[in-house]
């Protein structure tokens, strides 16, 4: 999804417009995550960018997309650009040596 969302609409309260934008973003994430994953892939991952325009959009984490849209709305911008591209994700398993059991007492 590459979309420029207007944050101000005539006859609508800006807070309701912002909530509608956030709803569309969450709905897109949910729809993409519910798609069948290809064989050999663990989950759907996303590359996300948010900014006032496509040229000034900065890379953000999936968990930071909504906060970035809120920040853009706080600046009084008339629109916000959101780019979310799905990609294949693979889980990375940590080695057992890196795991530290919190129930074990530390030795001094």
Secondary structure, DSSP 8 states (H G I E B T S, - for coil): -EEEEES--TTS-HHHHHHHHHHHHHHHHHHHHTS---TT--EEEEEEEEESSTTT-EEE-GGGHHHHHHHHHHTT-SEEEEEEEEEEE------GGG---TTS----
